[in-house]
C-alpha cells in the first residue's frame, strides 16, 4: 500500500491505496489527471495519517501541514 498526494492548486488531497488506479478512483479523477498531478509521497508524517484510515480521503490547504479527513 502506498500513500498518494494530489495537487488541486490551492489544496491537496491524500489517500492510502494499493494501486494508482484505486487511488485515482477514490479521488474521483481520471488516470490521466492522476498521473499528471499526483505522486506517491515519502513523507513519514503524511504516510502515518493516510495509513491510519486506508482508503479515506484527507485534505489540506497547500500552505498547511495539517490534514483533515474529507467527509
C-alpha positions as a LaTeX table, in Angstrom:
\begin{tabular}{lrrr}
\hline
Residue & $x$ (\AA) & $y$ (\AA) & $z$ (\AA) \\
\hline
Unk1 & 0.00 & 0.00 & 0.00 \\
Unk2 & 1.26 & 3.48 & $-0.90$ \\
Unk3 & 0.24 & 6.99 & 0.09 \\
Unk4 & $-0.59$ & 9.29 & $-2.82$ \\
Unk5 & $-0.92$ & 13.07 & $-2.72$ \\
Unk6 & $-2.66$ & 15.02 & $-5.48$ \\
Unk7 & $-2.34$ & 18.77 & $-6.01$ \\
Unk8 & $-5.54$ & 20.68 & $-6.79$ \\
Unk9 & $-3.99$ & 24.16 & $-6.92$ \\
Unk10 & $-4.91$ & 25.78 & $-3.60$ \\
Unk11 & $-5.34$ & 22.48 & $-1.79$ \\
Unk12 & $-4.10$ & 18.90 & $-1.77$ \\
Unk13 & $-5.80$ & 15.55 & $-1.21$ \\
Unk14 & $-4.18$ & 12.38 & 0.04 \\
Unk15 & $-5.18$ & 8.71 & 0.12 \\
Unk16 & $-3.56$ & 5.39 & 1.02 \\
Unk17 & $-4.31$ & 2.82 & $-1.70$ \\
Unk18 & $-2.96$ & $-0.44$ & $-3.09$ \\
Unk19 & $-2.64$ & 0.84 & $-6.67$ \\
Unk20 & $-2.61$ & 4.09 & $-8.60$ \\
Unk21 & $-5.89$ & 3.05 & $-10.22$ \\
Unk22 & $-7.54$ & 2.58 & $-6.83$ \\
Unk23 & $-6.19$ & 5.94 & $-5.63$ \\
Unk24 & $-7.50$ & 7.71 & $-8.76$ \\
Unk25 & $-10.92$ & 6.14 & $-8.24$ \\
Unk26 & $-11.01$ & 7.21 & $-4.57$ \\
Unk27 & $-10.01$ & 10.75 & $-5.56$ \\
Unk28 & $-12.61$ & 10.68 & $-8.37$ \\
Unk29 & $-10.17$ & 11.66 & $-11.14$ \\
Unk30 & $-9.05$ & 10.05 & $-14.38$ \\
Unk31 & $-5.78$ & 8.15 & $-14.52$ \\
Unk32 & $-4.52$ & 10.84 & $-16.90$ \\
Unk33 & $-5.09$ & 13.62 & $-14.33$ \\
Unk34 & $-3.79$ & 11.42 & $-11.54$ \\
Unk35 & $-0.60$ & 10.77 & $-13.48$ \\
Unk36 & $-0.11$ & 14.48 & $-14.14$ \\
Unk37 & $-0.93$ & 15.91 & $-10.70$ \\
Unk38 & $-0.37$ & 13.15 & $-8.11$ \\
Unk39 & 2.62 & 11.37 & $-6.69$ \\
Unk40 & 3.47 & 8.75 & $-4.08$ \\
Unk41 & 4.81 & 10.53 & $-1.02$ \\
Unk42 & 7.72 & 9.52 & 1.16 \\
Unk43 & 6.84 & 12.00 & 3.91 \\
Unk44 & 6.60 & 9.92 & 7.10 \\
Unk45 & 4.01 & 12.18 & 8.76 \\
Unk46 & 1.75 & 12.10 & 5.70 \\
Unk47 & 2.07 & 8.32 & 5.44 \\
Unk48 & 1.18 & 7.91 & 9.12 \\
Unk49 & $-2.01$ & 9.98 & 8.67 \\
Unk50 & $-3.11$ & 8.21 & 5.48 \\
Unk51 & $-2.35$ & 4.72 & 6.81 \\
Unk52 & $-4.46$ & 5.41 & 9.90 \\
Unk53 & $-7.52$ & 5.03 & 7.61 \\
Unk54 & $-6.60$ & 3.41 & 4.29 \\
Unk55 & $-8.99$ & 4.45 & 1.54 \\
Unk56 & $-10.11$ & 7.61 & 3.35 \\
Unk57 & $-9.50$ & 10.97 & 1.68 \\
Unk58 & $-7.57$ & 13.61 & 3.59 \\
Unk59 & $-7.37$ & 17.26 & 2.55 \\
Unk60 & $-5.34$ & 20.35 & 3.41 \\
Unk61 & $-4.58$ & 23.78 & 2.02 \\
Unk62 & $-1.22$ & 23.82 & 0.21 \\
Unk63 & 0.30 & 26.19 & 2.78 \\
Unk64 & $-0.76$ & 23.99 & 5.73 \\
Unk65 & 0.79 & 20.91 & 7.31 \\
Unk66 & $-2.43$ & 19.70 & 8.96 \\
Unk67 & $-4.50$ & 17.05 & 7.17 \\
Unk68 & $-8.25$ & 16.78 & 7.80 \\
Unk69 & $-10.41$ & 13.82 & 6.82 \\
Unk70 & $-12.67$ & 14.85 & 3.95 \\
Unk71 & $-16.31$ & 13.94 & 4.57 \\
\hline
\end{tabular}
